[in-house]
Amino acid sequence: MCSAKTPECTPKSMEDVLCFLEQVDTTKEFKLCVAREDLPDRGIFQWKRKKTASPTSALKVFFIGEPGIDTGALKKEFLTEKGFFEGPESKGKNPKFSLTDLDNENFRAVGEIIAVSLAQGGPGPAFFRDWCYNVFCSGEVDFSFLSKEDVADLDSALLISRVSLLSTMRNMIQPKTI
């Protein structure tokens, strides 16, 4: 039984949060008007600006300069945008490294968007790398599951490879003491 049935209630468990989010008010709409060319940035900007609307209202998405009524496809396209994540699609994605997005609370907004997506019937975020998914589920990083292959940022991956190579070379050069 869900104990989080009113907005004044503070959710006490993950189940309470999901129960609260599942209370979609279909009589009200949470409208976003975004540009296809700048979908991640404008979408986040619009999301954070909508203080009078509520994400518990039915989400409706409109693309600037395109005719159409959102019957679900436009919303799905918006919710599957992965602009704040990086990495090859086949191996899963990580949150991109961006202190600016962190400072501007864009990742918080992305989390809210994912929560609304789940609460309003999907799509769910089926693109995370395993380590990232586990962090979202548990709230903790298990460093034993991380490897250099999990680094999607090219500059960081090159730096890790260089440090690893230098460390290996240093170990080969140093005489072993018995």
N, C-alpha and C positions, 0 to 999 in steps of 0.2 A: 504494500500500500504506500503510495507516494505521500510524503508529508509536506511537499512544497507545492501547494495548490494556489497560493496567492502571491502577488508580487512582493508583499511585505515579508513573506517567509524567507528565512535564510536557509538555502539548501544545505543539508548535512552530509550528503553522500552523492556519489556519481549518479545513482539511480534518481535521486531527488532532482538533480540538475537536468537530466534527460526528461523526466516527467514534467518539469516546469517548462522546458523548451518545446515539448510536444503540444503545449497549449496554444496552437496557432489560431489567431483570431481572424477567421476568413471574412468577417464583415469589414475589416480595415485592410488597407494596402500599405506596404513599405516599398515605395517606388524609387528606382534608381535609373537615371538617364546617363549612359556612359558612351564613350567613343570607342569604336572597335580598334582604332590605331593606338590608343593609349589606355587600353583596358585595365591593366593592373593598377597604374597610378591614379587614373581618374576614378576607377571603381572604389578604391580605398578612400580617396578624397570624398566622394559622394557618401560613402558609408558612414564615415566619421562625422560628416556635416549634418546628417539627418537626425538631429536631436529631438524633433517634434514627433517623428515616427518611431515605431517600435519594431525591432526585429522579430517580435512574436506575431506581428501582422504578416499577412500573406505577401511574400516577396514577389514583386513584378519588376522586370528589367526591360528597358527600352534602349535601343542603340540610336545615337544621334544621326540624323540624316537617312534613316531607314524606316520605311513604313512597316507596320506590323504590330500585332497585339500579342503580348506574352501569354501563350497558353501552356508554357512550360519549357519550350525549347530554348528561348532566349535566357531564361533563368538558369537552365542547365549549362548553357554555354558560359555564362558569367561565373557560375559556381565551379566550373572545371578549369578555370584559368589558373595557370601555375606560375605566374610572373614572379612570385616571391620565393620560388624554389628553383634549384639548379641541379643538373646532373643528367645523365642519359636516361631516357624513358625506360629502357629495357632493364636497368639496374635499380631504379627507384630514385627519388629526388630528396635532397636535403634543403633546409631553409638556406637561402643565400646569405652570405656574409655581408651585412650592411649595418654599420653603426648608425647611419642616418635613419634607416627604417626602424631600427630599434628605438632610437631617441624619439622619433615621431610617433611611436606606438602603432606603427603599421602592422607589426606582427600580431599585436593584440586584436586589431581589426580583422586580420586574416583568420585568427582563431574564432572570432565571433561569426565570421562568414561560414566557416566550416561547421560550427555548431548549428547555425540556422539551416544550413544545407541538410544536416543529419535530421534535424527536427522537422523539416518540411518535406521529407521523403527522398532526400538525396539529390544529387549523387554524393556518395561518401568519398573521402579522400583516399583513393586506392593507388597512390603514386609514391608514397613515402618509402625510403630505405628502411630496412628492418630496425636499425638502431634508433632512427628518428621516431618510428611508430612506437617503439617500446618506451621512449622518453615521454611521448604524449600520453601513453596509457599509465605509466607508473610515476611520472614526475621526476625520475632520477636517471642519470646517465650511468650506464654500465660500461666502463672503459674497456673491459675485457672483450667486448664484442666489436670494438672499433678497430679498423685497420686503415692503412693509408689509401686503400681503394675506396674508402667511404668519403674521401675528400673530393668534392666536385669542383672547387675553385682551382683553376689551372695554375695560377701563380703559387698558391699554397701547396699544391701537389708537387710542383717542381722543387720547391724549397725542401719539402719533406724528403724527396728522393735524393737531393744533393746531400743533405745532412746524413741520411742513411748510408749513402755511398762513402762519404768521408769517414764516418764511424767504422765502416767495414774495412776501409783501407788502413785506417789507424790501427785497428786490431791486427791486421796482417803484418804491418811494419814493426810493431812493438814486439820485442823479444818476450817470450813467455818465461816467467820465473816459476821455479819449482819449489 
